């Protein structure tokens, strides 16, 4: 992590594709930050203190003590955090309107499609107590379609929007798990090339490598964690 020269940003985090996005952005920007683990398998995302900054009981979230006007600000939802940090630093999120729209299109594509659909693949292939062929086929096929969209987009481009941006950071954590999503990366050569480029970036490697001081979550076998994550009703602060 970057050495602290200003008050560190609090990163409320667990090592998942959505958590990785923000760790990567903080590393790429060289911003000082402090990891605050949110053990989603133990239900810490429902703690009142966390709900005050993330009312949707999802991590990641950040608290920036040096927010607008020098006052603290909390931000939840990984896409919103990426945009905030991009505006704060002036990096990886262009200010020119056409370029910014392009980055936002692909950021929202990830937030609204690539992430949620691949999350359903993970659930029904790996964690669901009952293997439902229709659900597995439905989401594996949709994931295949989305990888195809990404592969087409990357033809002739080093990164999703030409220049490296928060759109790439949003996608990488999900795309690197293609083998768990029933996909054959050989079908998507431009995605494979992009993955290699992304994973070779030092800041990406550092962001993906962040550990938490807790046992690895064995979601496939931990029934209590499954109940917490898949059967929990929302709580309010």
C-alpha positions in Angstrom: 0.0 0.0 0.0 1.1 3.6 -0.6 2.8 5.3 2.3 0.6 7.7 4.2 1.3 11.4 3.6 -2.2 12.5 4.1 -5.0 11.1 6.3 -5.7 7.6 4.9 -9.0 6.7 3.2 -10.8 4.0 5.0 -11.5 1.1 2.7 -14.3 -1.1 4.0 -13.4 -4.3 2.2 -13.6 -8.0 1.6 -11.6 -9.8 -1.1 -14.3 -10.1 -3.8 -14.5 -8.8 -7.3 -16.2 -5.6 -6.1 -13.8 -5.1 -3.3 -10.8 -5.6 -5.6 -12.0 -2.7 -7.9 -11.5 -0.1 -5.2 -8.2 -1.6 -3.9 -6.9 -1.5 -7.5 -8.0 2.2 -8.0 -6.4 3.3 -4.7 -3.2 1.5 -5.6 -3.2 3.0 -9.1 -3.7 6.5 -7.8 -1.1 6.1 -5.0 -3.7 7.3 -2.4 -3.0 6.3 1.3 -5.6 4.0 2.6 -6.4 1.7 5.5 -8.2 -1.5 5.1 -11.2 -2.1 7.4 -12.3 -5.7 6.8 -16.0 -6.4 6.5 -16.4 -10.1 7.0 -19.4 -10.8 4.8 -19.5 -14.5 5.9 -20.0 -13.4 9.5 -22.6 -10.7 8.8 -20.5 -7.7 9.6 -22.1 -5.9 6.6 -25.2 -5.7 8.8 -23.5 -3.9 11.7 -25.2 -0.5 12.4 -21.8 1.3 12.1 -21.4 -0.1 8.6 -25.0 0.6 7.6 -24.4 4.3 8.3 -22.0 4.4 5.4 -23.4 1.6 3.2 -27.2 1.5 3.7 -27.5 -1.3 1.1 -25.4 -3.6 3.5 -22.9 -4.3 0.8 -19.2 -3.7 0.7 -17.1 -2.0 -0.5 -17.5 1.5 0.9 -15.0 4.2 1.7 -14.7 7.1 4.1 -12.5 9.9 2.8 -11.4 12.2 5.7 -10.3 14.7 3.0 -13.5 15.0 1.1 -15.1 18.0 -0.7 -14.3 21.2 1.1 -11.9 19.3 3.3 -14.7 17.6 5.1 -15.1 13.8 5.4 -17.4 12.0 3.0 -18.5 8.4 2.8 -19.3 6.7 -0.5 -20.9 3.3 -1.2 -21.5 1.3 -4.4 -18.2 0.4 -6.2 -19.0 2.2 -9.4 -19.8 5.5 -7.5 -16.5 5.0 -5.5 -14.5 4.6 -8.7 -16.1 7.8 -10.2 -15.5 9.7 -6.9 -11.8 8.7 -6.8 -11.4 9.5 -10.5 -12.8 13.0 -9.9 -10.7 13.5 -6.8 -7.4 12.6 -8.4 -8.1 13.5 -12.0 -6.9 10.1 -13.1 -8.4 7.2 -15.0 -11.7 9.0 -15.5 -11.5 11.6 -18.3 -12.8 15.1 -18.0 -13.6 15.6 -21.7 -17.3 14.8 -22.0 -17.2 12.3 -24.9 -14.4 10.3 -23.4 -16.1 10.4 -20.0 -19.4 9.1 -21.5 -17.6 6.2 -23.1 -16.0 5.2 -19.8 -19.3 5.6 -18.0 -21.1 3.4 -20.6 -18.7 0.5 -19.9 -18.6 1.1 -16.2 -22.4 0.8 -16.1 -22.2 -2.2 -18.4 -20.2 -3.9 -15.8 -22.3 -2.7 -12.9 -25.6 -3.6 -14.5 -24.7 -6.7 -16.5 -21.3 -8.3 -16.4 -21.0 -8.3 -12.6 -24.6 -9.3 -11.7 -24.9 -12.0 -14.4 -21.5 -13.5 -13.5 -22.4 -13.4 -9.9 -25.5 -15.5 -10.7 -23.2 -18.0 -12.5 -21.0 -18.3 -9.4 -24.1 -18.8 -7.2 -25.9 -21.4 -9.3 -22.8 -23.3 -10.4 -20.9 -23.3 -7.1 -23.0 -22.4 -4.1 -26.7 -23.2 -4.6 -27.8 -26.1 -2.4 -29.7 -27.5 -5.4 -28.2 -27.7 -8.8 -30.9 -26.3 -11.2 -29.9 -27.0 -14.8 -32.1 -24.3 -16.2 -30.6 -21.7 -14.0 -27.1 -22.8 -14.6 -27.6 -22.9 -18.4 -29.3 -19.5 -18.4 -26.5 -17.7 -16.6 -23.6 -19.5 -18.2 -25.0 -18.7 -21.6 -25.6 -15.0 -20.6 -22.0 -14.9 -19.3 -20.8 -16.3 -22.7 -22.7 -13.5 -24.5 -21.2 -10.8 -22.3 -17.7 -12.2 -22.8 -18.4 -12.0 -26.5 -19.5 -8.3 -26.1 -16.2 -7.6 -24.2 -14.1 -9.5 -26.8 -15.6 -7.5 -29.6 -15.1 -4.3 -27.8 -11.4 -5.0 -27.2 -10.5 -5.7 -30.8 -8.0 -3.1 -31.8 -7.9 -1.6 -28.3 -5.4 -2.2 -25.6 -8.0 -1.3 -23.0 -11.8 -1.1 -22.9 -12.0 2.6 -23.8 -8.6 2.9 -25.5 -6.8 4.5 -22.6 -6.7 2.6 -19.3 -9.6 3.7 -17.1 -11.9 2.8 -14.2 -13.9 0.7 -16.7 -11.0 -1.7 -16.9 -10.7 -1.8 -13.1 -14.4 -2.5 -12.7 -14.2 -5.5 -15.1 -10.9 -7.2 -14.2 -12.0 -8.8 -10.9 -14.9 -10.6 -12.5 -13.2 -11.5 -15.8 -10.2 -13.1 -14.2 -12.5 -15.8 -12.7 -13.7 -17.0 -16.1 -12.9 -20.6 -15.4 -15.4 -20.6 -12.5 -18.0 -19.2 -14.7 -18.1 -22.1 -17.2 -16.2 -20.2 -19.9 -13.4 -21.1 -22.2 -11.1 -18.1 -22.4 -9.7 -19.4 -25.7 -13.0 -18.4 -27.3 -12.3 -14.8 -26.5 -8.7 -14.1 -27.6 -8.9 -10.3 -27.1 -10.2 -10.7 -23.6 -7.4 -13.2 -22.9 -4.8 -10.6 -24.2 -6.4 -7.9 -22.1 -6.4 -10.1 -19.0 -2.7 -10.7 -19.4 -2.0 -7.0 -19.8 -4.2 -6.1 -16.8 -2.7 -8.7 -14.5 0.8 -7.6 -15.3 0.2 -4.1 -14.0 1.9 -3.8 -10.6 -0.9 -1.8 -9.0 -3.5 -4.3 -10.2 -1.4 -7.1 -8.7 -1.1 -5.3 -5.4 -4.8 -4.6 -5.3 -5.7 -8.2 -6.0 -3.2 -9.4 -3.4 -4.6 -7.6 -0.3 -5.3 -10.0 2.5 -7.6 -9.8 5.5 -6.8 -11.2 8.9 -9.5 -13.9 8.8 -9.8 -17.4 7.5 -10.5 -17.7 3.8 -14.3 -17.8 3.3 -15.2 -21.4 2.1 -18.6 -20.4 0.8 -19.2 -23.7 -1.0 -19.2 -25.5 2.3 -19.8 -23.0 5.1 -23.5 -23.3 5.7 -23.7 -20.4 8.2 -22.0 -18.1 5.7 -24.4 -19.3 3.0 -27.4 -18.5 5.2 -25.9 -15.1 6.0 -25.3 -14.2 2.4 -28.1 -15.9 0.5 -30.9 -16.0 3.1 -30.5 -12.7 5.0 -33.2 -10.1 4.8 -32.2 -6.5 4.7 -31.7 -4.5 7.9 -31.7 -0.8 8.5 -29.4 1.3 10.6 
